[in-house]
Amino acid sequence: MDHKLRKVVYMSLAGLLLAVLLFMFGITISHNSLFVDGVYYILTLALLIITLIMLKNNRKVYKKALLSYLMGIDVFFIVLTTLYMGINHF
């Protein structure tokens, strides 16, 4: 695997991990407060969208199936966090 591609994969996995941990931390301390959950949701969504854009731009260059798989996981986490906010607060 190319060094630059490896760096892209590591950065996307780190972004996904950081986004999920941030959202879990926000859920833990919020006690179902809409404002606190909303702040952590927006931060998490921004991080996930940035990661998705990075993967999309690098997929144009490298054309690897691994990047498509990581994009799918990213979209899954976006849907999962949105469902959590929709079910618990609206």
C-alpha positions as protocol buffer text, in pm:
chain_id: "A"
residue {
  index: 1
  type: MET
  ca { x: 0 y: 0 z: 0 }
}
residue {
  index: 2
  type: ASP
  ca { x: 124 y: 344 z: -94 }
}
residue {
  index: 3
  type: HIS
  ca { x: 245 y: 564 z: 192 }
}
residue {
  index: 4
  type: LYS
  ca { x: 4 y: 847 z: 106 }
}
residue {
  index: 5
  type: LEU
  ca { x: -290 y: 607 z: 82 }
}
residue {
  index: 6
  type: ARG
  ca { x: -197 y: 456 z: 417 }
}
residue {
  index: 7
  type: LYS
  ca { x: -193 y: 805 z: 569 }
}
residue {
  index: 8
  type: VAL
  ca { x: -540 y: 876 z: 424 }
}
residue {
  index: 9
  type: VAL
  ca { x: -676 y: 553 z: 571 }
}
residue {
  index: 10
  type: TYR
  ca { x: -524 y: 625 z: 913 }
}
residue {
  index: 11
  type: MET
  ca { x: -657 y: 981 z: 915 }
}
residue {
  index: 12
  type: SER
  ca { x: -1007 y: 871 z: 817 }
}
residue {
  index: 13
  type: LEU
  ca { x: -1012 y: 600 z: 1085 }
}
residue {
  index: 14
  type: ALA
  ca { x: -887 y: 852 z: 1341 }
}
residue {
  index: 15
  type: GLY
  ca { x: -1158 y: 1098 z: 1238 }
}
residue {
  index: 16
  type: LEU
  ca { x: -1428 y: 832 z: 1266 }
}
residue {
  index: 17
  type: LEU
  ca { x: -1301 y: 720 z: 1606 }
}
residue {
  index: 18
  type: LEU
  ca { x: -1280 y: 1076 z: 1735 }
}
residue {
  index: 19
  type: ALA
  ca { x: -1631 y: 1155 z: 1612 }
}
residue {
  index: 20
  type: VAL
  ca { x: -1784 y: 847 z: 1773 }
}
residue {
  index: 21
  type: LEU
  ca { x: -1601 y: 901 z: 2102 }
}
residue {
  index: 22
  type: LEU
  ca { x: -1703 y: 1267 z: 2106 }
}
residue {
  index: 23
  type: PHE
  ca { x: -2068 y: 1178 z: 2052 }
}
residue {
  index: 24
  type: MET
  ca { x: -2060 y: 906 z: 2316 }
}
residue {
  index: 25
  type: PHE
  ca { x: -1903 y: 1151 z: 2562 }
}
residue {
  index: 26
  type: GLY
  ca { x: -2174 y: 1405 z: 2482 }
}
residue {
  index: 27
  type: ILE
  ca { x: -2450 y: 1150 z: 2538 }
}
residue {
  index: 28
  type: THR
  ca { x: -2294 y: 1050 z: 2868 }
}
residue {
  index: 29
  type: ILE
  ca { x: -2279 y: 1398 z: 3017 }
}
residue {
  index: 30
  type: SER
  ca { x: -2597 y: 1546 z: 2868 }
}
residue {
  index: 31
  type: HIS
  ca { x: -2867 y: 1368 z: 3071 }
}
residue {
  index: 32
  type: ASN
  ca { x: -3105 y: 1406 z: 2772 }
}
residue {
  index: 33
  type: SER
  ca { x: -3059 y: 1783 z: 2750 }
}
residue {
  index: 34
  type: LEU
  ca { x: -3145 y: 1894 z: 2399 }
}
residue {
  index: 35
  type: PHE
  ca { x: -2894 y: 2180 z: 2400 }
}
residue {
  index: 36
  type: VAL
  ca { x: -2594 y: 1973 z: 2511 }
}
residue {
  index: 37
  type: ASP
  ca { x: -2686 y: 1685 z: 2282 }
}
residue {
  index: 38
  type: GLY
  ca { x: -2731 y: 1934 z: 1997 }
}
residue {
  index: 39
  type: VAL
  ca { x: -2387 y: 2084 z: 2047 }
}
residue {
  index: 40
  type: TYR
  ca { x: -2218 y: 1745 z: 2049 }
}
residue {
  index: 41
  type: TYR
  ca { x: -2430 y: 1632 z: 1755 }
}
residue {
  index: 42
  type: ILE
  ca { x: -2324 y: 1931 z: 1547 }
}
residue {
  index: 43
  type: LEU
  ca { x: -1956 y: 1880 z: 1635 }
}
residue {
  index: 44
  type: THR
  ca { x: -1979 y: 1510 z: 1554 }
}
residue {
  index: 45
  type: LEU
  ca { x: -2165 y: 1568 z: 1230 }
}
residue {
  index: 46
  type: ALA
  ca { x: -1910 y: 1828 z: 1119 }
}
residue {
  index: 47
  type: LEU
  ca { x: -1623 y: 1588 z: 1187 }
}
residue {
  index: 48
  type: LEU
  ca { x: -1797 y: 1304 z: 1003 }
}
residue {
  index: 49
  type: ILE
  ca { x: -1877 y: 1523 z: 702 }
}
residue {
  index: 50
  type: ILE
  ca { x: -1519 y: 1648 z: 684 }
}
residue {
  index: 51
  type: THR
  ca { x: -1396 y: 1289 z: 694 }
}
residue {
  index: 52
  type: LEU
  ca { x: -1644 y: 1193 z: 422 }
}
residue {
  index: 53
  type: ILE
  ca { x: -1530 y: 1478 z: 198 }
}
residue {
  index: 54
  type: MET
  ca { x: -1165 y: 1382 z: 253 }
}
residue {
  index: 55
  type: LEU
  ca { x: -1240 y: 1022 z: 155 }
}
residue {
  index: 56
  type: LYS
  ca { x: -1439 y: 1131 z: -150 }
}
residue {
  index: 57
  type: ASN
  ca { x: -1159 y: 1355 z: -276 }
}
residue {
  index: 58
  type: ASN
  ca { x: -894 y: 1088 z: -222 }
}
residue {
  index: 59
  type: ARG
  ca { x: -1111 y: 822 z: -387 }
}
residue {
  index: 60
  type: LYS
  ca { x: -1083 y: 1021 z: -711 }
}
residue {
  index: 61
  type: VAL
  ca { x: -704 y: 987 z: -692 }
}
residue {
  index: 62
  type: TYR
  ca { x: -655 y: 630 z: -567 }
}
residue {
  index: 63
  type: LYS
  ca { x: -972 y: 447 z: -685 }
}
residue {
  index: 64
  type: LYS
  ca { x: -953 y: 181 z: -412 }
}
residue {
  index: 65
  type: ALA
  ca { x: -1243 y: -21 z: -277 }
}
residue {
  index: 66
  type: LEU
  ca { x: -1119 y: 37 z: 78 }
}
residue {
  index: 67
  type: LEU
  ca { x: -1199 y: 407 z: 50 }
}
residue {
  index: 68
  type: SER
  ca { x: -1553 y: 325 z: -66 }
}
residue {
  index: 69
  type: TYR
  ca { x: -1592 y: 93 z: 232 }
}
residue {
  index: 70
  type: LEU
  ca { x: -1476 y: 366 z: 471 }
}
residue {
  index: 71
  type: MET
  ca { x: -1718 y: 609 z: 308 }
}
residue {
  index: 72
  type: GLY
  ca { x: -1998 y: 362 z: 373 }
}
residue {
  index: 73
  type: ILE
  ca { x: -1900 y: 333 z: 738 }
}
residue {
  index: 74
  type: ASP
  ca { x: -1892 y: 712 z: 762 }
}
residue {
  index: 75
  type: VAL
  ca { x: -2242 y: 742 z: 615 }
}
residue {
  index: 76
  type: PHE
  ca { x: -2360 y: 471 z: 856 }
}
residue {
  index: 77
  type: PHE
  ca { x: -2237 y: 674 z: 1155 }
}
residue {
  index: 78
  type: ILE
  ca { x: -2402 y: 989 z: 1019 }
}
residue {
  index: 79
  type: VAL
  ca { x: -2733 y: 804 z: 990 }
}
residue {
  index: 80
  type: LEU
  ca { x: -2689 y: 644 z: 1333 }
}
residue {
  index: 81
  type: THR
  ca { x: -2625 y: 973 z: 1513 }
}
residue {
  index: 82
  type: THR
  ca { x: -2912 y: 1141 z: 1329 }
}
residue {
  index: 83
  type: LEU
  ca { x: -3147 y: 858 z: 1426 }
}
residue {
  index: 84
  type: TYR
  ca { x: -3040 y: 891 z: 1789 }
}
residue {
  index: 85
  type: MET
  ca { x: -3116 y: 1262 z: 1789 }
}
residue {
  index: 86
  type: GLY
  ca { x: -3446 y: 1210 z: 1609 }
}
residue {
  index: 87
  type: ILE
  ca { x: -3569 y: 933 z: 1834 }
}
residue {
  index: 88
  type: ASN
  ca { x: -3464 y: 1083 z: 2167 }
}
residue {
  index: 89
  type: HIS
  ca { x: -3541 y: 1450 z: 2115 }
}
residue {
  index: 90
  type: PHE
  ca { x: -3810 y: 1495 z: 1850 }
}
